[in-house]
């Protein structure tokens, strides 16, 4: 077998081109049938003696396809080599490389050989490095997260921004300094499933998928590492958590006495059932029509992206009228710490004692704590909204009406609320939770 292919083609201006690659094809008999094989000789990685190469396929058609593809690749490499020769910077001559560049190139080839490769894969290695380190992928994860959050803050609802920011904070802490293109699907999966609960894992996956999808649109990366990560579906809740009528009355009594600024927020949450994160915290007093008897949930703050009217019940009207007209402006006041305090989640200093110096002296004199502590009221996610929906359904027995008022679907009503049994006496008690003065007038009648 000849070590060098004899067939040559003519280059431009009649000059001989690089010999065409023409492997010898033969059919081989195997123990379990036949196979087709291509054999050829080429210079080894060191550029010295010729070495034998071969490629074997089950069918001739498969082998022919491989040979055709290989010829195209070799023709492409030949073209690049000739172009490099014209520029006098070919790898063979190393004509235009500095000593430091030559040393770096030699080290790269040596590293590839230690890893089981050779100089022929150096171009692929350089392409990968350029894609992951020398293009838009030079952006690190923390920078892309920052850009993404700025866009979300401008274009999405405040609740969406807060949720995205909360779930991406651990990503920045764990992987923020990594280049975006080096963040692999395996890293994504490990980070997502490091969360403690299924709901947290699902939230992490949604946030990470969104930020890397954003990076793809910007051209920073060419694939989303989260796309192949298994979806996490939290187990559906069979029954939502609600307050008893007694606990609801106690909560409003504490707010009226110790945190009056929080009364409108709690009253609207309990008796109108607005979503706490975006609808209730985004509510303005101008959206409350006491004369018309409705609260307007605007499209911009609605989770379902549509506006709706929620009726103001008589007891909700009584609670809202405890706010002086001069203070019925701006957004509805909310304080998480204040809510946690009156719900019994954390101790808080009694605000009625105004002078810190007197507090300290009093504490030293009698040895008693100056904090007012409340017994915990059972609490759960969106409990004010779930409470209103449950008692409203028990009052009206009209699921479509309650779904429309709450911005629910009928499927959600059936899943979470329809099978709950609430005593008629508790329903009556709930809708008669009134502020102190109104309650006294009601009893006087």
The 8 nearest C-alpha neighbors of each residue, nearest first, counted from 0:
[[1, 2, 23, 39, 3, 40, 38, 4],
 [2, 0, 3, 4, 5, 40, 39, 23],
 [1, 3, 40, 0, 4, 49, 41, 39],
 [4, 2, 1, 5, 40, 41, 18, 39],
 [3, 5, 6, 21, 18, 20, 2, 1],
 [4, 6, 3, 7, 18, 1, 19, 21],
 [7, 5, 4, 18, 19, 8, 21, 20],
 [8, 6, 18, 19, 5, 16, 9, 17],
 [7, 9, 16, 15, 10, 18, 19, 6],
 [10, 8, 15, 16, 13, 14, 11, 7],
 [9, 11, 16, 14, 15, 13, 8, 12],
 [10, 12, 13, 14, 9, 15, 16, 8],
 [13, 11, 14, 10, 9, 15, 16, 8],
 [12, 14, 11, 10, 9, 15, 16, 8],
 [15, 13, 10, 12, 11, 9, 16, 8],
 [14, 16, 9, 10, 8, 13, 17, 7],
 [17, 15, 10, 9, 8, 18, 14, 7],
 [16, 18, 19, 15, 7, 8, 77, 10],
 [19, 17, 7, 6, 16, 20, 4, 8],
 [20, 18, 7, 21, 6, 17, 8, 4],
 [19, 21, 18, 22, 4, 70, 73, 6],
 [22, 20, 19, 4, 23, 39, 6, 5],
 [23, 21, 39, 38, 37, 24, 20, 4],
 [22, 24, 38, 37, 39, 21, 25, 36],
 [25, 23, 37, 36, 22, 38, 26, 35],
 [26, 24, 36, 35, 27, 37, 23, 38],
 [25, 27, 35, 34, 36, 28, 33, 24],
 [28, 26, 34, 33, 35, 29, 25, 36],
 [27, 29, 33, 32, 34, 26, 30, 31],
 [30, 28, 32, 33, 31, 27, 34, 26],
 [29, 31, 32, 28, 33, 27, 34, 57],
 [30, 32, 29, 33, 28, 34, 57, 27],
 [33, 31, 29, 30, 28, 34, 27, 57],
 [32, 34, 28, 29, 27, 26, 35, 31],
 [35, 33, 57, 27, 26, 56, 58, 28],
 [36, 34, 26, 56, 55, 59, 25, 58],
 [35, 37, 55, 25, 54, 24, 26, 56],
 [36, 38, 24, 54, 23, 53, 22, 55],
 [39, 37, 53, 23, 22, 52, 36, 24],
 [38, 40, 22, 52, 51, 53, 23, 41],
 [41, 39, 51, 2, 50, 52, 49, 3],
 [42, 40, 49, 50, 43, 51, 39, 2],
 [41, 43, 49, 46, 48, 50, 47, 44],
 [44, 42, 46, 45, 50, 49, 47, 48],
 [43, 45, 46, 117, 118, 42, 119, 47],
 [44, 46, 43, 47, 42, 48, 118, 117],
 [47, 45, 43, 44, 42, 48, 49, 41],
 [46, 48, 45, 43, 42, 49, 44, 50],
 [49, 47, 42, 43, 50, 46, 45, 41],
 [48, 50, 42, 41, 43, 40, 47, 51],
 [51, 49, 40, 41, 43, 42, 48, 52],
 [50, 52, 40, 39, 41, 49, 53, 38],
 [53, 51, 39, 38, 40, 50, 54, 41],
 [54, 52, 38, 37, 39, 55, 36, 51],
 [53, 55, 37, 36, 38, 56, 52, 62],
 [54, 56, 36, 35, 37, 53, 34, 57],
 [57, 55, 35, 62, 58, 34, 61, 36],
 [56, 58, 34, 35, 55, 59, 33, 61],
 [59, 57, 61, 60, 56, 35, 34, 62],
 [60, 58, 62, 61, 35, 63, 57, 56],
 [61, 59, 63, 62, 58, 64, 65, 56],
 [60, 62, 64, 58, 59, 63, 56, 65],
 [61, 63, 59, 65, 64, 60, 56, 66],
 [64, 62, 60, 66, 65, 61, 59, 67],
 [63, 65, 67, 61, 62, 66, 60, 68],
 [64, 66, 62, 68, 63, 67, 69, 61],
 [67, 65, 69, 63, 68, 64, 70, 62],
 [66, 68, 70, 64, 69, 65, 63, 71],
 [69, 67, 65, 71, 70, 66, 64, 72],
 [68, 70, 66, 72, 71, 67, 65, 73],
 [71, 69, 73, 67, 72, 68, 74, 66],
 [70, 72, 74, 68, 69, 73, 75, 67],
 [71, 73, 69, 75, 70, 74, 76, 68],
 [74, 72, 76, 70, 75, 71, 77, 69],
 [75, 73, 77, 71, 76, 72, 70, 78],
 [74, 76, 72, 78, 73, 77, 71, 79],
 [75, 77, 73, 79, 78, 74, 80, 72],
 [78, 76, 74, 80, 75, 79, 73, 81],
 [77, 79, 75, 81, 76, 80, 74, 82],
 [78, 80, 82, 76, 77, 81, 83, 75],
 [81, 79, 77, 83, 82, 78, 76, 84],
 [82, 80, 84, 78, 83, 79, 77, 85],
 [81, 83, 79, 85, 80, 84, 78, 86],
 [82, 84, 89, 80, 86, 85, 81, 88],
 [85, 83, 87, 81, 89, 86, 82, 80],
 [84, 86, 82, 87, 83, 81, 88, 89],
 [85, 87, 83, 84, 88, 82, 89, 81],
 [88, 86, 84, 85, 89, 94, 83, 95],
 [87, 89, 95, 94, 86, 83, 93, 84],
 [90, 88, 83, 84, 91, 92, 93, 87],
 [89, 91, 93, 92, 88, 83, 94, 80],
 [92, 90, 89, 93, 94, 88, 84, 80],
 [91, 93, 94, 89, 90, 88, 87, 95],
 [94, 92, 90, 96, 89, 88, 91, 95],
 [95, 93, 92, 88, 96, 87, 89, 90],
 [94, 96, 88, 93, 97, 87, 89, 92],
 [97, 95, 93, 100, 94, 101, 98, 88],
 [96, 98, 100, 99, 101, 95, 102, 93],
 [99, 97, 101, 100, 102, 96, 103, 95],
 [98, 100, 102, 97, 101, 103, 96, 104],
 [101, 99, 103, 97, 102, 98, 96, 104],
 [102, 100, 98, 104, 99, 103, 96, 105],
 [101, 103, 105, 99, 100, 104, 106, 98],
 [104, 102, 100, 106, 101, 105, 107, 99],
 [105, 103, 107, 101, 106, 102, 100, 108],
 [104, 106, 102, 108, 107, 103, 101, 109],
 [105, 107, 109, 103, 104, 108, 102, 110],
 [108, 106, 104, 110, 105, 109, 103, 111],
 [107, 109, 111, 105, 118, 110, 106, 112],
 [108, 110, 106, 112, 107, 111, 105, 113],
 [111, 109, 107, 113, 108, 112, 106, 114],
 [110, 112, 116, 114, 108, 113, 109, 117],
 [113, 111, 116, 117, 115, 109, 114, 110],
 [112, 114, 110, 115, 111, 109, 116, 117],
 [115, 113, 111, 112, 116, 110, 117, 109],
 [116, 114, 112, 113, 111, 117, 110, 109],
 [117, 115, 112, 111, 114, 120, 118, 113],
 [118, 116, 112, 119, 111, 120, 108, 44],
 [117, 119, 121, 108, 120, 44, 111, 116],
 [118, 120, 117, 121, 122, 44, 116, 123],
 [121, 119, 123, 118, 122, 117, 124, 116],
 [120, 122, 124, 118, 123, 119, 125, 108],
 [121, 123, 125, 124, 120, 126, 119, 118],
 [124, 122, 126, 120, 125, 121, 127, 119],
 [123, 125, 121, 127, 122, 126, 128, 120],
 [124, 126, 128, 122, 123, 127, 129, 121],
 [127, 125, 123, 129, 124, 128, 130, 122],
 [128, 126, 130, 124, 129, 125, 131, 123],
 [129, 127, 125, 131, 130, 126, 132, 124],
 [128, 130, 133, 126, 132, 127, 131, 125],
 [129, 131, 127, 128, 134, 132, 133, 126],
 [132, 130, 128, 180, 136, 129, 127, 133],
 [131, 133, 137, 129, 128, 130, 136, 134],
 [132, 134, 129, 137, 130, 131, 136, 135],
 [135, 133, 136, 130, 137, 132, 129, 131],
 [136, 134, 219, 137, 138, 218, 133, 220],
 [137, 135, 219, 138, 134, 180, 131, 220],
 [136, 138, 132, 135, 134, 178, 133, 139],
 [139, 137, 136, 178, 179, 135, 142, 140],
 [138, 140, 178, 179, 177, 142, 141, 176],
 [139, 141, 175, 179, 143, 142, 177, 178],
 [140, 142, 175, 144, 171, 143, 139, 145],
 [143, 141, 145, 144, 140, 139, 146, 138],
 [142, 144, 146, 140, 145, 141, 147, 139],
 [143, 145, 147, 141, 142, 146, 148, 140],
 [144, 146, 142, 148, 143, 147, 141, 149],
 [147, 145, 143, 149, 144, 148, 142, 150],
 [146, 148, 144, 150, 145, 149, 143, 210],
 [147, 149, 151, 145, 150, 146, 152, 144],
 [150, 148, 152, 146, 147, 151, 145, 153],
 [149, 151, 153, 147, 148, 152, 154, 146],
 [152, 150, 148, 155, 154, 153, 149, 160],
 [151, 153, 149, 150, 160, 154, 155, 148],
 [154, 152, 150, 151, 155, 149, 156, 148],
 [153, 155, 151, 152, 150, 156, 149, 160],
 [156, 154, 151, 152, 153, 159, 157, 160],
 [155, 157, 159, 158, 160, 300, 154, 299],
 [158, 156, 160, 159, 161, 155, 152, 277],
 [157, 159, 161, 277, 156, 160, 276, 162],
 [160, 158, 162, 156, 157, 161, 163, 155],
 [159, 161, 157, 163, 158, 162, 152, 151],
 [160, 162, 158, 164, 159, 163, 165, 157],
 [161, 163, 159, 165, 160, 164, 158, 166],
 [164, 162, 160, 166, 165, 161, 206, 159],
 [163, 165, 161, 167, 162, 166, 160, 168],
 [164, 166, 162, 163, 168, 167, 161, 169],
 [165, 167, 163, 164, 168, 203, 162, 206],
 [168, 166, 170, 164, 169, 165, 163, 206],
 [167, 169, 171, 170, 165, 166, 164, 172],
 [170, 168, 172, 171, 167, 173, 166, 165],
 [171, 169, 167, 173, 172, 168, 174, 175],
 [170, 172, 175, 168, 174, 141, 169, 173],
 [171, 173, 169, 170, 175, 174, 168, 176],
 [172, 174, 170, 171, 169, 175, 190, 176],
 [175, 173, 171, 177, 176, 170, 172, 140],
 [174, 176, 171, 141, 140, 177, 172, 173],
 [175, 177, 174, 139, 140, 141, 178, 171],
 [178, 176, 139, 174, 175, 140, 179, 181],
 [179, 177, 139, 181, 180, 138, 137, 140],
 [178, 180, 140, 139, 182, 181, 136, 177],
 [181, 179, 131, 136, 182, 178, 220, 183],
 [182, 180, 178, 179, 183, 131, 177, 136],
 [183, 181, 179, 180, 186, 178, 177, 224],
 [182, 184, 186, 185, 224, 181, 187, 180],
 [185, 183, 224, 187, 186, 225, 188, 228],
 [184, 186, 188, 183, 187, 189, 224, 182],
 [187, 185, 189, 183, 184, 188, 190, 182],
 [188, 186, 184, 190, 185, 189, 225, 191],
 [187, 189, 185, 191, 190, 186, 228, 184],
 [190, 188, 186, 192, 187, 191, 193, 185],
 [189, 191, 193, 187, 188, 192, 186, 194],
 [190, 192, 188, 200, 193, 189, 203, 204],
 [193, 191, 194, 189, 190, 200, 188, 195],
 [192, 194, 190, 191, 189, 195, 200, 188],
 [195, 193, 192, 200, 196, 199, 191, 190],
 [194, 196, 193, 199, 197, 200, 192, 198],
 [197, 195, 199, 198, 194, 200, 233, 192],
 [196, 198, 200, 233, 199, 201, 231, 232],
 [197, 199, 201, 233, 200, 196, 202, 232],
 [200, 198, 202, 196, 197, 201, 194, 203],
 [201, 199, 197, 203, 202, 191, 198, 194],
 [200, 202, 231, 198, 204, 199, 203, 197],
 [203, 201, 199, 205, 200, 204, 198, 206],
 [204, 202, 200, 206, 201, 205, 166, 191],
 [203, 205, 201, 207, 202, 206, 208, 191],
 [206, 204, 202, 208, 203, 207, 209, 201],
 [205, 207, 209, 203, 208, 204, 163, 202],
 [208, 206, 204, 210, 209, 205, 203, 211],
 [209, 207, 205, 225, 211, 206, 210, 204],
 [208, 210, 212, 206, 207, 211, 213, 205],
 [209, 211, 213, 207, 212, 208, 147, 214],
 [212, 210, 214, 213, 208, 223, 209, 215],
 [213, 211, 215, 209, 214, 210, 208, 223],
 [212, 214, 210, 211, 216, 215, 209, 217],
 [215, 213, 211, 217, 219, 212, 216, 220],
 [216, 214, 218, 212, 220, 217, 213, 221],
 [217, 215, 213, 218, 214, 212, 219, 220],
 [216, 218, 214, 215, 219, 213, 220, 212],
 [219, 217, 215, 216, 220, 214, 135, 221],
 [218, 220, 135, 136, 214, 217, 215, 221],
 [221, 219, 215, 218, 180, 136, 222, 214],
 [222, 220, 215, 218, 219, 223, 180, 214],
 [223, 221, 220, 224, 215, 211, 212, 180],
 [222, 224, 225, 226, 211, 212, 215, 221],
 [225, 223, 184, 183, 226, 222, 187, 227],
 [224, 226, 228, 208, 223, 227, 184, 187],
 [227, 225, 223, 224, 228, 208, 184, 229],
 [228, 226, 225, 229, 224, 184, 223, 230],
 [229, 227, 225, 226, 188, 230, 184, 187],
 [230, 228, 227, 231, 188, 226, 225, 204],
 [231, 229, 228, 232, 201, 204, 227, 200],
 [232, 230, 201, 233, 229, 197, 200, 204],
 [231, 233, 234, 201, 230, 197, 198, 235],
 [234, 232, 197, 198, 235, 231, 201, 196],
 [233, 235, 232, 236, 197, 198, 237, 231],
 [236, 234, 233, 237, 232, 238, 414, 415],
 [237, 235, 238, 234, 239, 415, 414, 233],
 [236, 238, 415, 235, 414, 239, 234, 416],
 [239, 237, 415, 236, 240, 416, 414, 419],
 [238, 240, 415, 241, 385, 236, 237, 416],
 [239, 241, 379, 382, 238, 385, 242, 380],
 [242, 240, 386, 382, 385, 239, 243, 383],
 [243, 241, 247, 386, 246, 244, 382, 240],
 [242, 244, 246, 245, 247, 241, 425, 386],
 [243, 245, 429, 247, 246, 425, 248, 428],
 [244, 246, 248, 243, 247, 249, 429, 242],
 [245, 247, 249, 243, 248, 244, 242, 250],
 [248, 246, 244, 250, 249, 245, 242, 243],
 [247, 249, 245, 251, 246, 250, 432, 252],
 [250, 248, 246, 252, 247, 251, 253, 245],
 [251, 249, 247, 253, 252, 248, 246, 254],
 [250, 252, 254, 248, 253, 249, 255, 247],
 [253, 251, 249, 255, 250, 254, 248, 256],
 [254, 252, 256, 250, 251, 255, 257, 249],
 [253, 255, 258, 251, 257, 256, 259, 252],
 [256, 254, 259, 252, 253, 257, 258, 251],
 [255, 257, 253, 254, 258, 252, 259, 251],
 [256, 258, 254, 253, 255, 259, 350, 341],
 [259, 257, 254, 260, 261, 255, 256, 262],
 [260, 258, 255, 262, 261, 254, 257, 256],
 [261, 259, 258, 262, 332, 263, 254, 333],
 [260, 262, 259, 264, 258, 263, 333, 332],
 [261, 263, 259, 265, 264, 260, 254, 266],
 [264, 262, 266, 265, 261, 319, 267, 331],
 [263, 265, 267, 261, 262, 266, 268, 331],
 [266, 264, 268, 262, 267, 263, 269, 261],
 [265, 267, 263, 269, 268, 264, 270, 262],
 [268, 266, 271, 270, 264, 269, 265, 263],
 [267, 269, 272, 265, 383, 266, 273, 271],
 [270, 268, 383, 266, 387, 267, 272, 271],
 [269, 271, 267, 387, 266, 272, 268, 315],
 [272, 270, 267, 268, 273, 269, 309, 387],
 [273, 271, 384, 268, 387, 269, 270, 274],
 [272, 274, 279, 268, 278, 271, 384, 275],
 [273, 275, 278, 279, 276, 384, 277, 272],
 [276, 274, 279, 277, 278, 273, 280, 381],
 [277, 275, 158, 274, 280, 278, 279, 281],
 [276, 278, 158, 281, 280, 300, 279, 275],
 [279, 277, 274, 300, 281, 280, 273, 301],
 [280, 278, 275, 282, 281, 273, 274, 277],
 [281, 279, 282, 277, 278, 276, 275, 331],
 [280, 282, 278, 279, 277, 283, 300, 330],
 [283, 281, 279, 280, 330, 331, 278, 286],
 [284, 282, 330, 285, 286, 329, 331, 281],
 [283, 285, 286, 287, 328, 327, 329, 330],
 [284, 286, 283, 287, 328, 288, 329, 327],
 [285, 287, 295, 284, 283, 294, 288, 282],
 [288, 286, 294, 284, 285, 289, 293, 295],
 [289, 287, 291, 293, 290, 292, 294, 286],
 [288, 290, 292, 291, 287, 293, 316, 311],
 [289, 291, 292, 288, 293, 287, 316, 311],
 [292, 290, 288, 289, 293, 287, 311, 294],
 [291, 293, 289, 311, 290, 288, 310, 294],
 [294, 292, 310, 311, 288, 309, 291, 308],
 [295, 293, 287, 309, 308, 286, 288, 310],
 [296, 294, 308, 286, 297, 307, 293, 309],
 [297, 295, 307, 306, 308, 301, 294, 278],
 [298, 296, 306, 299, 300, 295, 301, 307],
 [297, 299, 306, 305, 301, 304, 300, 296],
 [300, 298, 297, 301, 304, 156, 305, 306],
 [301, 299, 278, 298, 277, 297, 302, 281],
 [300, 302, 298, 304, 303, 299, 278, 305],
 [301, 303, 304, 300, 277, 305, 278, 298],
 [302, 304, 301, 305, 406, 298, 306, 407],
 [305, 303, 298, 301, 302, 299, 306, 300],
 [306, 304, 298, 303, 301, 307, 297, 302],
 [305, 307, 298, 297, 296, 301, 304, 308],
 [308, 306, 296, 295, 309, 305, 297, 404],
 [307, 309, 295, 294, 293, 296, 310, 404],
 [308, 310, 294, 404, 293, 271, 295, 311],
 [311, 309, 293, 292, 312, 294, 308, 271],
 [310, 312, 292, 293, 315, 316, 309, 313],
 [311, 313, 315, 314, 310, 316, 270, 271],
 [314, 312, 316, 315, 317, 311, 430, 431],
 [313, 315, 317, 316, 312, 433, 431, 318],
 [316, 314, 318, 312, 317, 313, 270, 311],
 [315, 317, 313, 319, 314, 318, 320, 311],
 [318, 316, 314, 320, 315, 319, 313, 433],
 [319, 317, 315, 320, 321, 316, 434, 314],
 [318, 320, 316, 321, 317, 322, 263, 315],
 [319, 321, 322, 317, 318, 316, 323, 324],
 [322, 320, 319, 318, 323, 317, 434, 262],
 [321, 323, 320, 319, 324, 326, 327, 318],
 [324, 322, 325, 326, 321, 327, 320, 319],
 [325, 323, 327, 326, 322, 320, 328, 321],
 [326, 324, 323, 327, 328, 322, 329, 284],
 [327, 325, 324, 323, 328, 322, 329, 284],
 [328, 326, 324, 325, 284, 323, 322, 329],
 [329, 327, 284, 326, 330, 285, 283, 325],
 [330, 328, 283, 284, 331, 327, 285, 326],
 [329, 331, 283, 282, 284, 332, 328, 281],
 [330, 332, 283, 282, 264, 333, 284, 280],
 [333, 331, 330, 261, 264, 260, 334, 263],
 [334, 332, 261, 264, 331, 335, 280, 260],
 [335, 333, 337, 336, 338, 332, 261, 339],
 [334, 336, 338, 337, 339, 333, 340, 261],
 [335, 337, 339, 338, 334, 340, 345, 347],
 [336, 338, 340, 334, 335, 339, 341, 258],
 [337, 339, 335, 340, 336, 341, 342, 334],
 [340, 338, 344, 336, 342, 337, 341, 345],
 [339, 341, 337, 345, 343, 338, 342, 344],
 [340, 342, 343, 338, 339, 253, 337, 373],
 [343, 341, 339, 376, 340, 344, 375, 338],
 [344, 342, 375, 373, 340, 341, 374, 345],
 [343, 345, 339, 342, 340, 375, 346, 341],
 [344, 346, 340, 343, 339, 347, 372, 342],
 [347, 345, 372, 340, 370, 371, 348, 343],
 [346, 348, 370, 340, 371, 349, 345, 372],
 [349, 347, 370, 371, 350, 369, 346, 372],
 [348, 350, 351, 371, 370, 352, 347, 369],
 [351, 349, 352, 348, 353, 257, 347, 258],
 [350, 352, 349, 353, 257, 348, 354, 371],
 [353, 351, 350, 354, 349, 358, 355, 357],
 [352, 354, 351, 355, 350, 358, 357, 349],
 [353, 355, 356, 357, 352, 358, 359, 351],
 [356, 354, 358, 357, 359, 353, 352, 360],
 [357, 355, 359, 358, 354, 360, 361, 353],
 [356, 358, 360, 359, 355, 354, 361, 352],
 [357, 359, 355, 361, 356, 360, 362, 354],
 [358, 360, 362, 356, 361, 357, 363, 355],
 [361, 359, 357, 363, 362, 358, 364, 356],
 [360, 362, 364, 358, 363, 359, 357, 365],
 [361, 363, 359, 366, 360, 367, 364, 365],
 [364, 362, 360, 366, 361, 365, 359, 367],
 [365, 363, 361, 362, 366, 360, 367, 359],
 [364, 366, 367, 362, 363, 361, 360, 368],
 [367, 365, 362, 363, 364, 368, 361, 369],
 [368, 366, 362, 365, 369, 363, 361, 364],
 [369, 367, 370, 362, 366, 371, 365, 361],
 [368, 370, 367, 348, 371, 362, 358, 349],
 [371, 369, 348, 368, 349, 347, 372, 346],
 [370, 372, 349, 348, 347, 369, 346, 373],
 [371, 373, 346, 370, 347, 343, 374, 345],
 [374, 372, 343, 375, 341, 371, 342, 346],
 [373, 375, 343, 376, 372, 342, 344, 341],
 [376, 374, 343, 342, 344, 373, 377, 378],
 [375, 377, 342, 378, 343, 374, 246, 250],
 [378, 376, 375, 379, 242, 342, 246, 241],
 [379, 377, 376, 382, 380, 240, 242, 241],
 [378, 380, 382, 240, 381, 377, 241, 239],
 [379, 381, 382, 378, 240, 239, 383, 385],
 [382, 380, 384, 383, 385, 379, 275, 274],
 [381, 383, 385, 379, 380, 241, 384, 386],
 [384, 382, 269, 386, 268, 385, 381, 387],
 [383, 385, 272, 387, 386, 382, 381, 268],
 [386, 384, 382, 388, 383, 387, 241, 389],
 [385, 387, 241, 383, 389, 384, 388, 242],
 [386, 388, 272, 384, 269, 390, 270, 389],
 [387, 389, 391, 385, 386, 390, 392, 384],
 [390, 388, 386, 392, 387, 391, 416, 385],
 [389, 391, 393, 387, 392, 388, 426, 394],
 [392, 390, 394, 388, 393, 389, 387, 395],
 [393, 391, 396, 389, 395, 394, 390, 388],
 [392, 394, 390, 391, 396, 395, 389, 421],
 [393, 395, 391, 392, 396, 390, 426, 423],
 [394, 396, 397, 392, 393, 391, 398, 401],
 [397, 395, 392, 393, 394, 398, 391, 401],
 [398, 396, 395, 400, 399, 392, 401, 394],
 [397, 399, 401, 400, 402, 396, 392, 412],
 [400, 398, 402, 401, 397, 403, 409, 408],
 [401, 399, 403, 402, 398, 397, 404, 395],
 [400, 402, 404, 398, 403, 399, 405, 392],
 [403, 401, 407, 399, 405, 400, 404, 406],
 [402, 404, 400, 406, 401, 405, 399, 407],
 [405, 403, 401, 309, 402, 406, 400, 308],
 [406, 404, 402, 407, 403, 401, 272, 273],
 [405, 407, 403, 404, 402, 408, 303, 307],
 [408, 406, 402, 405, 411, 403, 409, 412],
 [407, 409, 410, 411, 402, 412, 406, 403],
 [408, 410, 412, 411, 413, 402, 407, 399],
 [411, 409, 413, 408, 412, 414, 407, 415],
 [412, 410, 414, 408, 409, 413, 415, 407],
 [413, 411, 409, 416, 410, 414, 415, 417],
 [412, 414, 417, 410, 411, 415, 416, 409],
 [413, 415, 411, 412, 410, 416, 237, 417],
 [416, 414, 238, 412, 413, 411, 239, 237],
 [415, 417, 412, 419, 418, 413, 389, 414],
 [418, 416, 413, 419, 412, 415, 414, 398],
 [417, 419, 416, 420, 413, 415, 414, 238],
 [418, 420, 416, 417, 421, 389, 415, 238],
 [419, 421, 418, 422, 393, 417, 416, 389],
 [422, 420, 423, 419, 393, 425, 426, 390],
 [423, 421, 425, 424, 426, 420, 393, 427],
 [422, 424, 426, 425, 427, 421, 393, 394],
 [425, 423, 427, 422, 426, 428, 421, 429],
 [426, 424, 428, 422, 427, 423, 244, 429],
 [427, 425, 423, 429, 428, 424, 390, 422],
 [426, 428, 424, 425, 430, 429, 423, 431],
 [429, 427, 425, 431, 426, 430, 424, 244],
 [430, 428, 244, 426, 431, 427, 432, 425],
 [429, 431, 427, 428, 432, 426, 314, 270],
 [432, 430, 428, 429, 433, 314, 427, 438],
 [431, 433, 429, 430, 248, 314, 428, 434],
 [434, 432, 438, 314, 431, 437, 435, 317],
 [435, 433, 437, 436, 438, 318, 317, 432],
 [434, 436, 438, 437, 439, 433, 252, 255],
 [437, 435, 439, 438, 434, 440, 433, 441],
 [436, 438, 440, 439, 434, 435, 433, 441],
 [437, 439, 441, 435, 433, 436, 440, 434],
 [440, 438, 442, 436, 441, 437, 443, 435],
 [439, 441, 443, 437, 442, 438, 436, 444],
 [442, 440, 438, 439, 444, 443, 437, 436],
 [441, 443, 439, 444, 440, 438, 437, 436],
 [444, 442, 440, 441, 439, 438, 437, 436],
 [443, 441, 442, 440, 439, 438, 437, 436]]
